[in-house]
Amino acid sequence: MKKNTIVLVGAMAAVAVVLPAQTVFRGAGPAIVPASSLNVPTGANNINPRMHTNLRYIIPQTAGQKLQGAGSPPYSGYFYETPASIACVYNLVGRPKAGCNPNVVTQNPVGGGGAIAIVDAYDNPAALADLEAFSAQFGLAPLTNNQFSVVYAAGTEPALDPSGGWELEESLDVQWAHAMAPNAKIYLVEAASNYTSDLLVAVSVANALVVSAGGGEVSMSWGGGEYPEELGYDSYFTTPGVVYFASAGDGPGTIWPSVSPNVVAAGGTSISRDPNIGKFLLEDAWQDGGGGMSVYEPRPKFQDCIRYLVGDSRGVPDVSFDANPATGVWVLYTGGAGGYPVGWYIVGGTSVSSPSLAGITNAGGAFHTSSIAQNTANYKDGNFRDILYGNCGIYMANFTTYGWDFCTGLGSPAGLLH
């Protein structure tokens, strides 16, 4: 195989570093942080009354490329994650000899039941069409009648997000919740806006829908800076029969509601692959993943086992999932709100983690009565890959270690979560 040689010349003698030529590569550009993911404090005491998404995206360079057929990634030349490659990496299906190469593996996740309610702000008119096209592209089972529903939390159709970011968020959330638990009923509960008050109304609606479906999960890929009054809102996440997931954030420190003891905090990791053959190598921390000790929330009982790390405070995240946009997942968005290009995106951020982990938990079939019960099971004998490489946090001061840590929590799934 042809080699690429880089010669480094410095004060010492020249050093030749020999790298294998990348046999397949297409440029993709830097990750973009949409306006919907910016935290811009506007309220009293510098508190933001609006919640933000936790996503970043890359627009792949696909000019002149032909869309691939069903059962394959949309375009060739990339090693970004598909439902089948994620199922392989996280042992949701048998791991083939191909090393979980997204262009080779085709065995998708199976299972699921009850319901997963996705709570987001504003309206995405393309959500269903995009979900159906996403499922067809990756060979997921077609949606059955009444398996997907859009619910307007305030009773009337919300406006579009002027920035377009929340629409992309909704497409991401429903597609990856469905991908991880293809038999679960998916509710997209659209809040009137991203004001905290409107989103909590949507959470209440989602609670009732999940209970009526026999139990399941609520996913919240949004959050905002902590504030003293947050403890008074934690009761929104206590409906019996519902397990709540929330993104831990895309930057150093903590955000609410992921710090609530009534929520499973979803953190982020990176997936490392051989750039020549796409083979999965290892999973490490995502340096921009949120984590730390809550400013206001006390340590819940299920974290007594890590009190030597968190003291009397709630520590996050609890569990993690691939969230680095450089190792992101395919998402289809055709709504075009806010001037967004129509087509396929590579998406990262802990907005990917929340719905995906909700789906993996749903497919595990335990259907715990609360997030506290789910976290108690996770911390006691959960099935996780311990992440041992990388760092995160303010000044990159937090390092992964054996067991729970501030970068990745307990780690990532090593199979279905029960």
Buried (B, 14 or more C-beta within 10 A) or exposed (E): EEEEEEEEEEEEEEEEEEEEEEEEEEEBEEBBBBBBBEBEEEEEEEBBBBBBBBBBBBBBBBEEEEEEEEBBBBBBBBBBBBBBBBBBBBBBBEBBEBBBBBBBBBBBBBBBBBBBBBBBBBBBBBBBBBBBBBBBBBBBEEBEEEBBBBBBBBEEEBEBBEBBBBBBBBBBBBBBBBBBBBBBBBBBBBBBBBBBEBBBBBBBBBBBBBBEBEBBBBBBBBBBBBBEEBBEBBEBBBBEBBBBBBBBBBBBBBBBBBBBBBBBBBBBBBBBBBBBBBBBEEBBBBBBBBBBBBBBBEBBEBBEEBEEBBEEBBBBBBBBBBBBBBBBBBBBBBBBBBEBEEBBBBBBBBBBBBBBBBBBBBBBBBBBBBBBBBBBBBBEEBBBBBBBBBBBBEEEEBBBBEEBBBBBBBBBBBBBBB
